Amino acid sequence: MYQRAVITDEISQDFARAVEVAREFGLDGVELRSAWDKNPHELGKDERRKILDLAGQAGLAIPCIAAPIFKCQLYDERDHQEHLTVLQRCLEVAHEMGAGLIRGFTFWDDGDFERALPWIAERLTAVEPILREAKVKLVLESDPATAANSHQKLARVLALVASDVIRALWDPGNNLYVSGAGRPFPEGYELLRPYLAHIHVKDVCRPAGAAEPEACCLGQGEVGFAQVFQRLIADGYEGWLSLETHYRKRGPISDKLLALPKGSAFSLGGEEASRECLTAWNGMMSR
């Protein structure tokens, strides 16, 4: 059976508050992206200790560090070196937290995936020894703003890299933001299933008259999460699912914050929406 978590800044920048809500809804863990307006690699020693203590006291694991690794320019060497430093710092955080996964991306999309593909594979393959030594997996997400912006493209990256320490983070909702990307389930799931190491739970709808797709309450979008959960159980998936709400009742999150989620502006209104999603998720689990 899979284990359930929530990305803490989808609830609050106050890590203690996020832990309280996670425990209230019977979750198994929390995923760290930003706390007290800092990304994981920006947190000080005392802040990291506080996170570990709060999670430990609540009996919650920290399975993944949701870092912004390789959300940078693919061909810019300075950018690349800066993100290698971020990766090293996040590995330190992962060790402290007992996290076996670090989230990463496939660089910003410049519109030419075929040209980018061998570069992406080369950049990723170069960090494989670092990950292997650290005994941590890098899980790649098909973010709509990145080069591998769909499950189809991410599967091609992973097939080319062919590494047991560079795997897939399946976020089915993300495919719905990309025109022509195909259905996230079951087609997207089948493409990434051979590489699957982590899952984000985010539902997305395309309201009539809306210019762009929008995150919505879990179960009210187009992903079909009730069927997804059933399939994961049937397939014996024993990894983690983390709620990445991205839904706000007061209106959609800005494109800028969606590209680089962080801080109080991102978390504003998050607890209310996350509670609604967690209530829906618990309802699905009880059926």
C-alpha positions in Angstrom: 0.0 0.0 0.0 1.3 3.5 -0.8 2.0 6.1 1.8 0.5 9.6 1.8 2.0 13.0 2.4 1.4 16.7 1.7 3.8 19.3 0.4 4.0 21.6 3.5 3.9 25.0 1.8 0.6 24.1 0.2 -0.7 24.6 3.7 1.5 27.2 5.4 5.0 28.6 5.5 4.8 27.8 9.2 6.1 24.2 9.2 4.5 23.5 12.6 1.1 24.4 11.3 1.6 22.2 8.2 2.6 19.3 10.4 -0.5 19.8 12.6 -2.8 19.6 9.6 -1.0 16.6 8.1 -1.4 14.7 11.4 -5.0 15.8 11.7 -5.8 14.1 8.4 -3.9 10.9 9.2 -1.1 11.3 6.7 2.2 9.4 6.9 4.6 12.2 6.0 5.3 15.7 4.8 7.3 16.8 1.8 9.5 19.9 2.1 9.5 22.6 -0.5 9.6 25.9 1.2 9.3 26.8 4.9 9.6 30.2 6.5 10.0 31.7 3.0 13.1 29.7 2.3 13.8 26.8 -0.1 15.4 23.7 1.4 18.9 24.6 0.4 18.5 28.1 2.0 17.5 26.8 5.4 19.9 27.3 8.3 21.1 24.5 10.7 18.6 25.5 13.4 15.7 25.7 11.0 16.5 22.2 9.6 16.8 20.9 13.2 13.4 22.4 14.0 11.8 20.8 10.9 13.2 17.4 11.8 12.1 17.7 15.4 8.6 18.8 14.5 8.1 16.0 12.0 9.6 13.5 14.4 7.4 14.5 17.3 4.3 14.1 15.1 5.5 10.7 13.8 5.7 11.9 10.2 8.4 10.9 7.7 10.0 13.4 5.2 10.2 11.2 2.1 11.2 13.9 -0.5 12.9 17.3 -0.7 10.9 19.1 -3.3 13.8 21.2 -4.6 13.9 23.5 -7.7 17.0 21.6 -9.1 17.6 22.2 -12.8 14.9 24.8 -13.2 17.5 26.8 -15.0 18.8 27.5 -18.5 20.0 24.3 -20.1 22.9 25.9 -22.1 24.0 28.4 -19.5 27.1 27.0 -17.7 26.9 29.5 -14.8 23.3 28.6 -14.2 24.2 24.9 -14.4 27.0 25.2 -11.9 24.8 27.1 -9.5 22.2 24.3 -9.6 24.9 21.7 -9.0 25.7 23.6 -5.8 21.9 23.6 -4.9 21.9 19.8 -5.5 24.8 19.3 -3.1 23.1 21.4 -0.4 19.8 19.5 -0.9 21.7 16.2 -0.6 22.9 17.4 2.8 19.3 18.3 3.8 18.0 15.0 2.5 20.5 13.1 4.7 19.5 15.1 7.8 15.8 14.5 7.1 16.2 10.9 6.2 14.7 11.6 2.7 15.6 9.2 0.0 14.3 11.4 -2.8 15.1 14.8 -4.2 12.8 16.4 -6.8 14.4 17.8 -10.0 13.5 19.1 -13.4 14.6 19.0 -17.1 15.6 22.7 -17.4 13.5 25.6 -18.8 11.7 25.0 -22.0 13.2 26.9 -25.0 10.8 25.4 -27.5 13.2 22.9 -29.2 12.9 19.6 -27.3 14.7 17.5 -29.9 17.8 19.8 -29.7 17.6 19.8 -25.9 17.2 16.1 -25.4 20.8 14.9 -25.7 22.0 17.9 -23.6 19.5 17.1 -20.9 20.6 13.5 -20.8 24.3 14.5 -20.6 23.7 17.0 -17.8 21.7 14.4 -15.8 24.1 11.5 -16.4 26.9 13.7 -15.0 25.2 13.8 -11.6 24.5 10.1 -11.4 27.7 9.3 -9.5 26.9 12.0 -6.9 23.5 10.6 -6.4 24.7 7.0 -6.2 27.3 7.9 -3.6 24.7 9.8 -1.6 22.2 6.9 -1.9 19.5 9.4 -2.9 17.3 9.3 -6.0 16.6 12.3 -8.2 13.0 12.2 -9.2 12.2 14.2 -12.4 8.9 16.0 -12.8 7.4 16.9 -16.2 6.7 20.6 -15.3 4.8 22.5 -18.0 7.5 25.2 -18.0 10.4 22.8 -18.6 11.8 21.1 -21.6 10.3 17.7 -20.8 6.9 19.3 -20.2 4.8 16.1 -20.7 4.8 12.5 -19.6 5.7 11.5 -23.2 8.8 13.7 -23.2 9.9 12.8 -19.7 9.7 9.1 -20.7 12.1 9.8 -23.5 14.5 11.5 -21.2 14.5 8.7 -18.7 14.9 6.0 -21.4 18.0 7.9 -22.7 19.5 8.4 -19.2 18.7 4.8 -18.2 19.6 5.2 -14.5 18.2 3.5 -11.4 19.0 6.7 -9.4 17.3 9.1 -11.8 13.6 8.2 -11.9 10.1 9.6 -12.6 8.0 11.8 -10.4 4.5 11.3 -11.9 2.3 14.4 -11.6 -0.7 13.5 -13.7 -2.3 17.0 -13.4 0.7 18.6 -15.1 -0.1 17.0 -18.5 -3.5 18.9 -18.5 -1.6 22.2 -18.7 0.1 21.3 -21.9 -1.8 21.4 -25.2 -1.6 18.1 -27.0 0.2 16.3 -24.2 -2.3 13.4 -24.0 -4.3 11.9 -21.2 -2.4 11.6 -17.9 -4.2 8.4 -17.0 -3.9 5.7 -18.0 -1.7 6.6 -21.0 0.8 8.9 -19.1 0.9 6.5 -16.2 1.8 3.6 -18.5 4.6 5.5 -20.1 6.2 6.5 -16.7 5.4 3.3 -14.8 8.7 1.6 -15.6 10.6 4.6 -14.0 8.1 5.5 -11.3 9.6 6.5 -7.9 7.3 9.2 -6.6 3.8 10.8 -7.3 2.3 14.2 -6.8 -1.5 14.5 -6.4 -2.9 17.6 -8.0 -6.3 17.7 -9.8 -6.8 20.1 -12.8 -9.9 21.2 -14.6 -10.5 23.3 -17.7 -13.5 25.5 -16.9 -15.7 26.8 -19.7 -14.6 30.2 -20.7 -11.3 30.0 -18.8 -8.2 31.0 -20.7 -6.0 28.3 -19.1 -6.5 25.1 -17.1 -6.8 25.6 -13.3 -6.0 23.4 -10.3 -9.1 22.4 -8.5 -10.3 20.4 -5.5 -9.2 16.7 -5.6 -11.8 14.6 -7.4 -13.4 17.5 -9.2 -10.9 17.7 -12.1 -10.1 15.6 -15.2 -7.4 13.3 -13.8 -9.7 10.7 -12.4 -7.9 10.2 -9.1 -10.4 7.6 -7.7 -9.3 5.3 -10.6 -5.7 6.3 -10.2 -5.7 5.3 -6.5 -7.4 2.0 -7.3 -4.8 1.3 -10.0 -1.9 2.0 -7.8 -3.2 -0.4 -5.2 -3.8 -3.1 -7.8 -0.2 -2.6 -9.2 1.2 -2.9 -5.7 2.8 0.6 -5.6 4.4 1.1 -2.2 6.0 4.5 -2.7 4.7 7.9 -1.7 1.9 10.2 -2.9 2.2 13.8 -1.9 -0.7 16.3 -2.2 0.4 19.3 -4.2 -2.8 21.3 -3.9 -2.0 24.2 -6.2 -5.8 25.0 -5.8 -6.8 28.2 -4.1 -10.4 29.1 -3.5 -9.7 32.8 -3.9 -8.4 32.4 -7.4 -5.6 30.7 -9.4 -2.0 31.1 -8.3 0.0 33.3 -10.7 2.1 31.8 -13.5 5.3 33.2 -11.8 4.5 31.4 -8.6 3.5 28.2 -10.4 6.8 28.1 -12.2 8.8 28.6 -8.9 6.6 27.9 -5.9 7.9 29.4 -2.7 7.0 31.7 0.2 4.1 33.3 1.8 2.5 34.6 -1.4 2.4 31.1 -2.7 1.0 29.6 0.5 -1.8 32.3 0.9 -5.1 30.5 1.1 -3.4 27.1 0.9 -4.7 25.6 4.2 -8.3 26.1 3.3 -7.9 24.5 -0.1 -5.6 21.7 1.1 -8.1 20.8 3.9 -10.8 20.5 1.2 -8.5 18.3 -0.9 -7.5 16.1 2.1 -11.1 15.7 3.1 -11.9 14.5 -0.5 -8.9 12.2 -0.5 -9.9 10.6 2.8 -13.4 10.1 1.4 -11.9 8.3 -1.6 -9.9 6.1 0.8 -12.9 5.0 2.8 -14.9 3.8 -0.2 
